[in-house]
Amino acid sequence: MQIIVRDNNVDQALRALKKKLQREGVYREMKLRRHYEKPSEKRARERAAAVRRARKLERKRQERDGASR
């Protein structure tokens, strides 16, 4: 990952770096790796995330279909 500092504006470059790290999921990964997570806990977390994604997708689909009718 590379950030270009323009006109010695380090603050702007730092904001851009943080935004890229956030988008890449580095902060989430660091938070998860702070403590050991049992494989069963990892599966449960990933399954719950998949359910949340599916419900969100379904809500968006319902909202879109309901608005077009």
PyMOL Python script that loads the backbone (N, CA, C, O; Angstrom):
from pymol import cmd

cmd.read_pdbstr("""\
ATOM      1  N   MET A   1       0.856  -1.163   0.000  1.00  0.00           N
ATOM      2  CA  MET A   1       0.000   0.000   0.000  1.00  0.00           C
ATOM      3  C   MET A   1       0.905   1.230   0.000  1.00  0.00           C
ATOM      4  O   MET A   1       1.925   1.266   0.689  1.00  0.00           O
ATOM      5  N   GLN A   2       0.524   2.217  -0.768  1.00  0.00           N
ATOM      6  CA  GLN A   2       1.369   3.390  -0.899  1.00  0.00           C
ATOM      7  C   GLN A   2       0.502   4.649  -0.880  1.00  0.00           C
ATOM      8  O   GLN A   2      -0.539   4.715  -1.535  1.00  0.00           O
ATOM      9  N   ILE A   3       0.950   5.638  -0.121  1.00  0.00           N
ATOM     10  CA  ILE A   3       0.273   6.917  -0.034  1.00  0.00           C
ATOM     11  C   ILE A   3       1.273   7.994  -0.440  1.00  0.00           C
ATOM     12  O   ILE A   3       2.404   8.002   0.046  1.00  0.00           O
ATOM     13  N   ILE A   4       0.877   8.885  -1.309  1.00  0.00           N
ATOM     14  CA  ILE A   4       1.757   9.955  -1.764  1.00  0.00           C
ATOM     15  C   ILE A   4       1.475  11.199  -0.934  1.00  0.00           C
ATOM     16  O   ILE A   4       0.329  11.628  -0.804  1.00  0.00           O
ATOM     17  N   VAL A   5       2.546  11.777  -0.367  1.00  0.00           N
ATOM     18  CA  VAL A   5       2.427  13.005   0.414  1.00  0.00           C
ATOM     19  C   VAL A   5       2.622  14.170  -0.539  1.00  0.00           C
ATOM     20  O   VAL A   5       3.669  14.296  -1.175  1.00  0.00           O
ATOM     21  N   ARG A   6       1.614  15.015  -0.636  1.00  0.00           N
ATOM     22  CA  ARG A   6       1.693  16.155  -1.553  1.00  0.00           C
ATOM     23  C   ARG A   6       1.895  17.438  -0.762  1.00  0.00           C
ATOM     24  O   ARG A   6       1.226  17.656   0.248  1.00  0.00           O
ATOM     25  N   ASP A   7       2.790  18.266  -1.203  1.00  0.00           N
ATOM     26  CA  ASP A   7       3.067  19.582  -0.596  1.00  0.00           C
ATOM     27  C   ASP A   7       3.362  19.475   0.905  1.00  0.00           C
ATOM     28  O   ASP A   7       2.944  20.334   1.680  1.00  0.00           O
ATOM     29  N   ASN A   8       4.070  18.441   1.308  1.00  0.00           N
ATOM     30  CA  ASN A   8       4.409  18.203   2.717  1.00  0.00           C
ATOM     31  C   ASN A   8       3.183  18.197   3.624  1.00  0.00           C
ATOM     32  O   ASN A   8       3.287  18.529   4.804  1.00  0.00           O
ATOM     33  N   ASN A   9       2.036  17.826   3.091  1.00  0.00           N
ATOM     34  CA  ASN A   9       0.801  17.776   3.867  1.00  0.00           C
ATOM     35  C   ASN A   9       0.638  16.365   4.434  1.00  0.00           C
ATOM     36  O   ASN A   9      -0.048  15.516   3.865  1.00  0.00           O
ATOM     37  N   VAL A  10       1.289  16.150   5.567  1.00  0.00           N
ATOM     38  CA  VAL A  10       1.301  14.817   6.177  1.00  0.00           C
ATOM     39  C   VAL A  10      -0.073  14.464   6.749  1.00  0.00           C
ATOM     40  O   VAL A  10      -0.480  13.303   6.713  1.00  0.00           O
ATOM     41  N   ASP A  11      -0.787  15.462   7.276  1.00  0.00           N
ATOM     42  CA  ASP A  11      -2.104  15.193   7.857  1.00  0.00           C
ATOM     43  C   ASP A  11      -3.069  14.630   6.819  1.00  0.00           C
ATOM     44  O   ASP A  11      -3.808  13.683   7.089  1.00  0.00           O
ATOM     45  N   GLN A  12      -3.050  15.221   5.639  1.00  0.00           N
ATOM     46  CA  GLN A  12      -3.929  14.742   4.560  1.00  0.00           C
ATOM     47  C   GLN A  12      -3.527  13.329   4.138  1.00  0.00           C
ATOM     48  O   GLN A  12      -4.389  12.486   3.891  1.00  0.00           O
ATOM     49  N   ALA A  13      -2.216  13.070   4.056  1.00  0.00           N
ATOM     50  CA  ALA A  13      -1.734  11.743   3.681  1.00  0.00           C
ATOM     51  C   ALA A  13      -2.118  10.715   4.741  1.00  0.00           C
ATOM     52  O   ALA A  13      -2.476   9.584   4.412  1.00  0.00           O
ATOM     53  N   LEU A  14      -2.043  11.103   6.003  1.00  0.00           N
ATOM     54  CA  LEU A  14      -2.405  10.199   7.096  1.00  0.00           C
ATOM     55  C   LEU A  14      -3.883   9.846   7.042  1.00  0.00           C
ATOM     56  O   LEU A  14      -4.259   8.694   7.258  1.00  0.00           O
ATOM     57  N   ARG A  15      -4.730  10.846   6.751  1.00  0.00           N
ATOM     58  CA  ARG A  15      -6.171  10.583   6.612  1.00  0.00           C
ATOM     59  C   ARG A  15      -6.426   9.611   5.466  1.00  0.00           C
ATOM     60  O   ARG A  15      -7.252   8.706   5.585  1.00  0.00           O
ATOM     61  N   ALA A  16      -5.711   9.801   4.352  1.00  0.00           N
ATOM     62  CA  ALA A  16      -5.885   8.917   3.200  1.00  0.00           C
ATOM     63  C   ALA A  16      -5.446   7.497   3.550  1.00  0.00           C
ATOM     64  O   ALA A  16      -6.089   6.527   3.150  1.00  0.00           O
ATOM     65  N   LEU A  17      -4.342   7.378   4.303  1.00  0.00           N
ATOM     66  CA  LEU A  17      -3.853   6.060   4.714  1.00  0.00           C
ATOM     67  C   LEU A  17      -4.872   5.368   5.613  1.00  0.00           C
ATOM     68  O   LEU A  17      -5.171   4.189   5.424  1.00  0.00           O
ATOM     69  N   LYS A  18      -5.402   6.098   6.588  1.00  0.00           N
ATOM     70  CA  LYS A  18      -6.389   5.506   7.493  1.00  0.00           C
ATOM     71  C   LYS A  18      -7.622   5.057   6.736  1.00  0.00           C
ATOM     72  O   LYS A  18      -8.186   4.003   7.031  1.00  0.00           O
ATOM     73  N   LYS A  19      -8.046   5.852   5.757  1.00  0.00           N
ATOM     74  CA  LYS A  19      -9.223   5.496   4.972  1.00  0.00           C
ATOM     75  C   LYS A  19      -8.963   4.217   4.175  1.00  0.00           C
ATOM     76  O   LYS A  19      -9.829   3.346   4.090  1.00  0.00           O
ATOM     77  N   LYS A  20      -7.750   4.107   3.585  1.00  0.00           N
ATOM     78  CA  LYS A  20      -7.422   2.896   2.832  1.00  0.00           C
ATOM     79  C   LYS A  20      -7.370   1.676   3.737  1.00  0.00           C
ATOM     80  O   LYS A  20      -7.867   0.609   3.379  1.00  0.00           O
ATOM     81  N   LEU A  21      -6.762   1.835   4.920  1.00  0.00           N
ATOM     82  CA  LEU A  21      -6.683   0.720   5.868  1.00  0.00           C
ATOM     83  C   LEU A  21      -8.077   0.281   6.301  1.00  0.00           C
ATOM     84  O   LEU A  21      -8.356  -0.912   6.415  1.00  0.00           O
ATOM     85  N   GLN A  22      -8.946   1.256   6.538  1.00  0.00           N
ATOM     86  CA  GLN A  22     -10.323   0.943   6.929  1.00  0.00           C
ATOM     87  C   GLN A  22     -11.028   0.171   5.815  1.00  0.00           C
ATOM     88  O   GLN A  22     -11.702  -0.827   6.071  1.00  0.00           O
ATOM     89  N   ARG A  23     -10.868   0.638   4.587  1.00  0.00           N
ATOM     90  CA  ARG A  23     -11.530   0.002   3.443  1.00  0.00           C
ATOM     91  C   ARG A  23     -11.023  -1.427   3.234  1.00  0.00           C
ATOM     92  O   ARG A  23     -11.791  -2.311   2.853  1.00  0.00           O
ATOM     93  N   GLU A  24      -9.732  -1.651   3.483  1.00  0.00           N
ATOM     94  CA  GLU A  24      -9.143  -2.978   3.307  1.00  0.00           C
ATOM     95  C   GLU A  24      -9.497  -3.928   4.446  1.00  0.00           C
ATOM     96  O   GLU A  24      -9.288  -5.136   4.330  1.00  0.00           O
ATOM     97  N   GLY A  25     -10.030  -3.396   5.545  1.00  0.00           N
ATOM     98  CA  GLY A  25     -10.404  -4.256   6.668  1.00  0.00           C
ATOM     99  C   GLY A  25      -9.256  -4.577   7.602  1.00  0.00           C
ATOM    100  O   GLY A  25      -9.329  -5.548   8.356  1.00  0.00           O
ATOM    101  N   VAL A  26      -8.194  -3.781   7.570  1.00  0.00           N
ATOM    102  CA  VAL A  26      -7.024  -4.044   8.410  1.00  0.00           C
ATOM    103  C   VAL A  26      -7.359  -3.860   9.884  1.00  0.00           C
ATOM    104  O   VAL A  26      -6.927  -4.651  10.723  1.00  0.00           O
ATOM    105  N   TYR A  27      -8.128  -2.820  10.204  1.00  0.00           N
ATOM    106  CA  TYR A  27      -8.473  -2.573  11.604  1.00  0.00           C
ATOM    107  C   TYR A  27      -9.315  -3.713  12.161  1.00  0.00           C
ATOM    108  O   TYR A  27      -9.106  -4.141  13.296  1.00  0.00           O
ATOM    109  N   ARG A  28     -10.254  -4.203  11.382  1.00  0.00           N
ATOM    110  CA  ARG A  28     -11.103  -5.311  11.824  1.00  0.00           C
ATOM    111  C   ARG A  28     -10.248  -6.553  12.060  1.00  0.00           C
ATOM    112  O   ARG A  28     -10.436  -7.276  13.038  1.00  0.00           O
ATOM    113  N   GLU A  29      -9.308  -6.785  11.150  1.00  0.00           N
ATOM    114  CA  GLU A  29      -8.411  -7.943  11.269  1.00  0.00           C
ATOM    115  C   GLU A  29      -7.553  -7.835  12.532  1.00  0.00           C
ATOM    116  O   GLU A  29      -7.369  -8.816  13.252  1.00  0.00           O
ATOM    117  N   MET A  30      -7.034  -6.638  12.792  1.00  0.00           N
ATOM    118  CA  MET A  30      -6.207  -6.454  13.996  1.00  0.00           C
ATOM    119  C   MET A  30      -7.025  -6.714  15.250  1.00  0.00           C
ATOM    120  O   MET A  30      -6.545  -7.343  16.192  1.00  0.00           O
ATOM    121  N   LYS A  31      -8.257  -6.229  15.260  1.00  0.00           N
ATOM    122  CA  LYS A  31      -9.123  -6.417  16.426  1.00  0.00           C
ATOM    123  C   LYS A  31      -9.386  -7.905  16.654  1.00  0.00           C
ATOM    124  O   LYS A  31      -9.368  -8.373  17.793  1.00  0.00           O
ATOM    125  N   LEU A  32      -9.630  -8.649  15.571  1.00  0.00           N
ATOM    126  CA  LEU A  32      -9.907 -10.081  15.702  1.00  0.00           C
ATOM    127  C   LEU A  32      -8.686 -10.854  16.173  1.00  0.00           C
ATOM    128  O   LEU A  32      -8.823 -11.848  16.885  1.00  0.00           O
ATOM    129  N   ARG A  33      -7.503 -10.416  15.788  1.00  0.00           N
ATOM    130  CA  ARG A  33      -6.285 -11.148  16.131  1.00  0.00           C
ATOM    131  C   ARG A  33      -5.720 -10.798  17.500  1.00  0.00           C
ATOM    132  O   ARG A  33      -4.716 -11.377  17.915  1.00  0.00           O
ATOM    133  N   ARG A  34      -6.349  -9.855  18.213  1.00  0.00           N
ATOM    134  CA  ARG A  34      -5.848  -9.501  19.548  1.00  0.00           C
ATOM    135  C   ARG A  34      -5.917 -10.687  20.496  1.00  0.00           C
ATOM    136  O   ARG A  34      -5.038 -10.870  21.339  1.00  0.00           O
ATOM    137  N   HIS A  35      -6.966 -11.494  20.355  1.00  0.00           N
ATOM    138  CA  HIS A  35      -7.155 -12.653  21.228  1.00  0.00           C
ATOM    139  C   HIS A  35      -7.399 -13.880  20.360  1.00  0.00           C
ATOM    140  O   HIS A  35      -7.883 -13.789  19.233  1.00  0.00           O
ATOM    141  N   TYR A  36      -7.045 -15.035  20.928  1.00  0.00           N
ATOM    142  CA  TYR A  36      -7.285 -16.281  20.210  1.00  0.00           C
ATOM    143  C   TYR A  36      -8.786 -16.521  20.100  1.00  0.00           C
ATOM    144  O   TYR A  36      -9.538 -16.317  21.053  1.00  0.00           O
ATOM    145  N   GLU A  37      -9.198 -16.953  18.929  1.00  0.00           N
ATOM    146  CA  GLU A  37     -10.607 -17.268  18.701  1.00  0.00           C
ATOM    147  C   GLU A  37     -10.708 -18.753  18.367  1.00  0.00           C
ATOM    148  O   GLU A  37     -10.091 -19.236  17.418  1.00  0.00           O
ATOM    149  N   LYS A  38     -11.498 -19.462  19.164  1.00  0.00           N
ATOM    150  CA  LYS A  38     -11.659 -20.889  18.909  1.00  0.00           C
ATOM    151  C   LYS A  38     -12.292 -21.091  17.538  1.00  0.00           C
ATOM    152  O   LYS A  38     -13.085 -20.260  17.095  1.00  0.00           O
ATOM    153  N   PRO A  39     -11.950 -22.194  16.858  1.00  0.00           N
ATOM    154  CA  PRO A  39     -12.539 -22.453  15.541  1.00  0.00           C
ATOM    155  C   PRO A  39     -14.064 -22.472  15.567  1.00  0.00           C
ATOM    156  O   PRO A  39     -14.701 -22.026  14.612  1.00  0.00           O
ATOM    157  N   SER A  40     -14.663 -22.985  16.651  1.00  0.00           N
ATOM    158  CA  SER A  40     -16.130 -23.015  16.728  1.00  0.00           C
ATOM    159  C   SER A  40     -16.686 -21.600  16.850  1.00  0.00           C
ATOM    160  O   SER A  40     -17.742 -21.301  16.293  1.00  0.00           O
ATOM    161  N   GLU A  41     -15.982 -20.725  17.573  1.00  0.00           N
ATOM    162  CA  GLU A  41     -16.420 -19.333  17.692  1.00  0.00           C
ATOM    163  C   GLU A  41     -16.291 -18.614  16.352  1.00  0.00           C
ATOM    164  O   GLU A  41     -17.132 -17.793  15.985  1.00  0.00           O
ATOM    165  N   LYS A  42     -15.222 -18.940  15.631  1.00  0.00           N
ATOM    166  CA  LYS A  42     -15.011 -18.320  14.316  1.00  0.00           C
ATOM    167  C   LYS A  42     -16.129 -18.722  13.351  1.00  0.00           C
ATOM    168  O   LYS A  42     -16.662 -17.886  12.620  1.00  0.00           O
ATOM    169  N   ARG A  43     -16.476 -20.009  13.360  1.00  0.00           N
ATOM    170  CA  ARG A  43     -17.562 -20.482  12.488  1.00  0.00           C
ATOM    171  C   ARG A  43     -18.873 -19.796  12.846  1.00  0.00           C
ATOM    172  O   ARG A  43     -19.619 -19.369  11.966  1.00  0.00           O
ATOM    173  N   ALA A  44     -19.149 -19.694  14.147  1.00  0.00           N
ATOM    174  CA  ALA A  44     -20.397 -19.064  14.585  1.00  0.00           C
ATOM    175  C   ALA A  44     -20.431 -17.594  14.173  1.00  0.00           C
ATOM    176  O   ALA A  44     -21.465 -17.098  13.728  1.00  0.00           O
ATOM    177  N   ARG A  45     -19.299 -16.896  14.320  1.00  0.00           N
ATOM    178  CA  ARG A  45     -19.231 -15.483  13.943  1.00  0.00           C
ATOM    179  C   ARG A  45     -19.441 -15.312  12.451  1.00  0.00           C
ATOM    180  O   ARG A  45     -20.187 -14.434  12.018  1.00  0.00           O
ATOM    181  N   GLU A  46     -18.775 -16.159  11.657  1.00  0.00           N
ATOM    182  CA  GLU A  46     -18.910 -16.065  10.203  1.00  0.00           C
ATOM    183  C   GLU A  46     -20.323 -16.427   9.754  1.00  0.00           C
ATOM    184  O   GLU A  46     -20.850 -15.818   8.823  1.00  0.00           O
ATOM    185  N   ARG A  47     -20.942 -17.409  10.407  1.00  0.00           N
ATOM    186  CA  ARG A  47     -22.308 -17.789  10.069  1.00  0.00           C
ATOM    187  C   ARG A  47     -23.271 -16.652  10.383  1.00  0.00           C
ATOM    188  O   ARG A  47     -24.168 -16.350   9.596  1.00  0.00           O
ATOM    189  N   ALA A  48     -23.077 -16.020  11.546  1.00  0.00           N
ATOM    190  CA  ALA A  48     -23.938 -14.893  11.927  1.00  0.00           C
ATOM    191  C   ALA A  48     -23.765 -13.739  10.950  1.00  0.00           C
ATOM    192  O   ALA A  48     -24.740 -13.070  10.606  1.00  0.00           O
ATOM    193  N   ALA A  49     -22.534 -13.496  10.499  1.00  0.00           N
ATOM    194  CA  ALA A  49     -22.285 -12.424   9.535  1.00  0.00           C
ATOM    195  C   ALA A  49     -22.975 -12.730   8.208  1.00  0.00           C
ATOM    196  O   ALA A  49     -23.518 -11.833   7.562  1.00  0.00           O
ATOM    197  N   ALA A  50     -22.951 -13.998   7.806  1.00  0.00           N
ATOM    198  CA  ALA A  50     -23.609 -14.390   6.556  1.00  0.00           C
ATOM    199  C   ALA A  50     -25.114 -14.188   6.654  1.00  0.00           C
ATOM    200  O   ALA A  50     -25.749 -13.748   5.696  1.00  0.00           O
ATOM    201  N   VAL A  51     -25.691 -14.513   7.824  1.00  0.00           N
ATOM    202  CA  VAL A  51     -27.133 -14.318   8.030  1.00  0.00           C
ATOM    203  C   VAL A  51     -27.470 -12.831   7.957  1.00  0.00           C
ATOM    204  O   VAL A  51     -28.453 -12.442   7.327  1.00  0.00           O
ATOM    205  N   ARG A  52     -26.640 -11.995   8.613  1.00  0.00           N
ATOM    206  CA  ARG A  52     -26.874 -10.543   8.570  1.00  0.00           C
ATOM    207  C   ARG A  52     -26.808 -10.020   7.141  1.00  0.00           C
ATOM    208  O   ARG A  52     -27.642  -9.211   6.734  1.00  0.00           O
ATOM    209  N   ARG A  53     -25.813 -10.482   6.376  1.00  0.00           N
ATOM    210  CA  ARG A  53     -25.693 -10.042   4.978  1.00  0.00           C
ATOM    211  C   ARG A  53     -26.907 -10.454   4.173  1.00  0.00           C
ATOM    212  O   ARG A  53     -27.431  -9.665   3.386  1.00  0.00           O
ATOM    213  N   ALA A  54     -27.364 -11.695   4.365  1.00  0.00           N
ATOM    214  CA  ALA A  54     -28.521 -12.191   3.614  1.00  0.00           C
ATOM    215  C   ALA A  54     -29.773 -11.402   3.964  1.00  0.00           C
ATOM    216  O   ALA A  54     -30.555 -11.048   3.082  1.00  0.00           O
ATOM    217  N   ARG A  55     -29.964 -11.126   5.254  1.00  0.00           N
ATOM    218  CA  ARG A  55     -31.144 -10.346   5.670  1.00  0.00           C
ATOM    219  C   ARG A  55     -31.094  -8.931   5.113  1.00  0.00           C
ATOM    220  O   ARG A  55     -32.111  -8.385   4.687  1.00  0.00           O
ATOM    221  N   LYS A  56     -29.901  -8.344   5.119  1.00  0.00           N
ATOM    222  CA  LYS A  56     -29.756  -6.984   4.594  1.00  0.00           C
ATOM    223  C   LYS A  56     -30.051  -6.966   3.100  1.00  0.00           C
ATOM    224  O   LYS A  56     -30.737  -6.071   2.607  1.00  0.00           O
ATOM    225  N   LEU A  57     -29.532  -7.956   2.381  1.00  0.00           N
ATOM    226  CA  LEU A  57     -29.777  -8.050   0.943  1.00  0.00           C
ATOM    227  C   LEU A  57     -31.266  -8.224   0.668  1.00  0.00           C
ATOM    228  O   LEU A  57     -31.807  -7.609  -0.252  1.00  0.00           O
ATOM    229  N   GLU A  58     -31.931  -9.062   1.465  1.00  0.00           N
ATOM    230  CA  GLU A  58     -33.366  -9.284   1.300  1.00  0.00           C
ATOM    231  C   GLU A  58     -34.161  -8.007   1.592  1.00  0.00           C
ATOM    232  O   GLU A  58     -35.113  -7.686   0.880  1.00  0.00           O
ATOM    233  N   ARG A  59     -33.763  -7.282   2.644  1.00  0.00           N
ATOM    234  CA  ARG A  59     -34.426  -6.010   2.952  1.00  0.00           C
ATOM    235  C   ARG A  59     -34.285  -5.028   1.796  1.00  0.00           C
ATOM    236  O   ARG A  59     -35.251  -4.370   1.412  1.00  0.00           O
ATOM    237  N   LYS A  60     -33.092  -4.933   1.250  1.00  0.00           N
ATOM    238  CA  LYS A  60     -32.871  -4.020   0.126  1.00  0.00           C
ATOM    239  C   LYS A  60     -33.692  -4.450  -1.087  1.00  0.00           C
ATOM    240  O   LYS A  60     -34.247  -3.612  -1.798  1.00  0.00           O
ATOM    241  N   ARG A  61     -33.765  -5.756  -1.316  1.00  0.00           N
ATOM    242  CA  ARG A  61     -34.549  -6.267  -2.446  1.00  0.00           C
ATOM    243  C   ARG A  61     -36.032  -5.955  -2.252  1.00  0.00           C
ATOM    244  O   ARG A  61     -36.704  -5.531  -3.192  1.00  0.00           O
ATOM    245  N   GLN A  62     -36.546  -6.165  -1.035  1.00  0.00           N
ATOM    246  CA  GLN A  62     -37.942  -5.860  -0.743  1.00  0.00           C
ATOM    247  C   GLN A  62     -38.221  -4.371  -0.915  1.00  0.00           C
ATOM    248  O   GLN A  62     -39.248  -3.973  -1.464  1.00  0.00           O
ATOM    249  N   GLU A  63     -37.285  -3.561  -0.434  1.00  0.00           N
ATOM    250  CA  GLU A  63     -37.451  -2.119  -0.541  1.00  0.00           C
ATOM    251  C   GLU A  63     -37.493  -1.693  -2.010  1.00  0.00           C
ATOM    252  O   GLU A  63     -38.313  -0.861  -2.397  1.00  0.00           O
ATOM    253  N   ARG A  64     -36.616  -2.261  -2.814  1.00  0.00           N
ATOM    254  CA  ARG A  64     -36.552  -1.925  -4.237  1.00  0.00           C
ATOM    255  C   ARG A  64     -37.814  -2.396  -4.955  1.00  0.00           C
ATOM    256  O   ARG A  64     -38.392  -1.654  -5.749  1.00  0.00           O
ATOM    257  N   ASP A  65     -38.244  -3.637  -4.676  1.00  0.00           N
ATOM    258  CA  ASP A  65     -39.431  -4.198  -5.336  1.00  0.00           C
ATOM    259  C   ASP A  65     -40.685  -3.481  -4.867  1.00  0.00           C
ATOM    260  O   ASP A  65     -41.599  -3.260  -5.661  1.00  0.00           O
ATOM    261  N   GLY A  66     -40.748  -3.113  -3.596  1.00  0.00           N
ATOM    262  CA  GLY A  66     -41.910  -2.424  -3.064  1.00  0.00           C
ATOM    263  C   GLY A  66     -42.033  -1.019  -3.636  1.00  0.00           C
ATOM    264  O   GLY A  66     -43.146  -0.526  -3.820  1.00  0.00           O
ATOM    265  N   ALA A  67     -40.924  -0.374  -3.916  1.00  0.00           N
ATOM    266  CA  ALA A  67     -40.939   0.995  -4.443  1.00  0.00           C
ATOM    267  C   ALA A  67     -41.369   1.011  -5.916  1.00  0.00           C
ATOM    268  O   ALA A  67     -41.956   1.988  -6.382  1.00  0.00           O
ATOM    269  N   SER A  68     -41.075  -0.074  -6.645  1.00  0.00           N
ATOM    270  CA  SER A  68     -41.397  -0.105  -8.079  1.00  0.00           C
ATOM    271  C   SER A  68     -42.851  -0.446  -8.337  1.00  0.00           C
ATOM    272  O   SER A  68     -43.359  -0.207  -9.433  1.00  0.00           O
ATOM    273  N   ARG A  69     -43.534  -1.006  -7.334  1.00  0.00           N
ATOM    274  CA  ARG A  69     -44.940  -1.407  -7.529  1.00  0.00           C
ATOM    275  C   ARG A  69     -45.890  -0.302  -7.307  1.00  0.00           C
ATOM    276  O   ARG A  69     -47.099  -0.493  -7.435  1.00  0.00           O
TER     277      ARG A  69
END
""", "prot")
cmd.dss("prot")
cmd.show_as("cartoon", "prot")
cmd.util.cbc("prot")
cmd.orient("prot")
